[in-house]
């Protein structure tokens, strides 16, 4: 037995016990891998070590949540916490809660081969209607009896490890002791918040399942990094998609099929591809895209991008598939929209996917992603690794805090110059993607640019002018480099934002963003009166390059002259479905309203009961999308496997 005395004894005891729990979880992770070894055939010793190290972050989150009551009982600055009865109650809270965590991990030793994913919060929905649940549970216990023995051993070890430490009350507990322990109490709360979020940085989103992608090369390996209590707690409120069987598979594929087959017999064009994804650059801010507003006098806040639009190719009706930055990357890079909740936060984030980076990488492209925030911010680095990006460049790689904006990351202008110079070292052809950050709350610009750009009625419009100028400087630098003329640039926003113009305060235009294609040689030039969306970018670019292999993407080739495509976005479960001149709003169960956007820009007239023919067509296409989306997510069929038609 180890005796701990003094004011710091409870906190030292907590630290030691927490380290013991981390060791138990490391053992459980190794056991999970060993039991399911045949399902992870390509894991080397070095790779396994990286996953074990990465798993610590997820174990910390799970253990903090599981032990929140025990932690509170131990850090409270009061003398009664040293009472023997109080400590005995605390001990059994510790043992019971952590036994539950151990049991959940052990369940996936056996259950994982059937589901190929860690058990999530949706398991309760999955078995909610089972009439023979107790029989199933009994059979499971019989078949996997050895897990009960292992569970009993680990609980015994847990009790012994807890009893190994004995905390003694200080000889005196006066004002000095209260002051010290109150300060330690506040410090513990601060550490707890950082622990459950995965960090303290302003740009750090709370850690979720997709962050495990930072430590793996294949999505299925995320299950080694994760632990089951974490997976369940993070998905208790997750959207659990239901299978849909409205159409036969033959009917479904005829109406809407997300498998793309090569249409061109022309040779593959090995052009460089650069995606520029711009934070909050709603369509509203572009003068060139709003020439019919304010009697043609509206100038907007993007003079450089306006000039690029005139020299490039765009579409009259362009939309984001979501309203958050976290929705944008899967849509643009992978051709997968978010429905109900962000894809990367969903229980399906570990599904195998096809990205444009991965497909081009297989054709010999060097691939990279640039984002000036601290590495790990927004979960971008994890997602890019899963998308097959070979190089990630963030604030760490920039390595010069003199250009740090103080909150989000490196200012766009210097970071884009850094990007141009890094790209110049790549072997052609290459794929590079950039995500800006300066046009973000609190909407500041560097000191030297204060007063340079118009402020407008919205705070975001001044930094939009700054980033527009940063793009001007980027293109000026890039134009001097040998790769520039053989490059296809794709510029779009991640999402729309708060609007000032009444034309954009509608359900349709709350998703309106620019999508611009630009080639320095002017090969792509013009404007199409066609719908386009973020998930169309991947198939549009691949088909423009004459990519000659089948692939999966939910979008369409926007350069195809047919107008039988549609646009879809979903916010909190409500669909906006755009087809030709119409937009249908569906609340997830029924159609709510129908609008003709060409004739009724402000969406003041509901024509749901007036156009049965177009409504029937749109309803059929929406149901087909829902069936393809739900069933493919559930069945993990987000890639072309060579068998699908």
Secondary structure, DSSP 8 states (H G I E B T S, - for coil): -EEE-STTHHHHHHHHHHHHHHHHHHHHHHHHHHHTGGG-TT--HHHHHHHHHHHHHHHHHHHHHHTHHHHHHHHS--GGGG-HHHHHHHHHHHHHHHHHHHHHHHHHHHHHHHHSS---TTHHHHTTT-TTHHHHHHHHHHHTHHHHHHHHHHHHHHHHHHHTEEE---S--SHHHHHHHHHHHHHHHHHHHHHHHT---TT-----GGGGGGG-SSGGGHHHHS-HHHHHHTTTT--------SS-HHHHHHH---EE-----S-----EEEEEEETT-BGGGBSTT-TTSGGGT--BS-HHHHHHHHHSEEEEEEE-S-SSHHHHHIIIIIS---SSS-GGGSTTTTS-B--HHHHHHTTT-EEEEEE-B-TTGGGHHHHHHHTT-SEEE-HHHH--GGGB-SSSBB-HHHHHHHHHHHHTTS-SSEEEEEE--SSSTT----GGGTTTS---SSTHHHHHHHHHHHHHHHHHHHTTSTTGGGEEEEEEES------SGGGSSTTGGGBB-EEEEETTS-S-EEEEEEEETTHHHHHHHHHTT--S-EE-SS--TTSS-----EEEEETTEEEEEETTEEEEE-SSSEEEEEETTT-TT-----TTT-HHHHHHHHHHHHHHHHHHHHHHHHT-BS--SS--
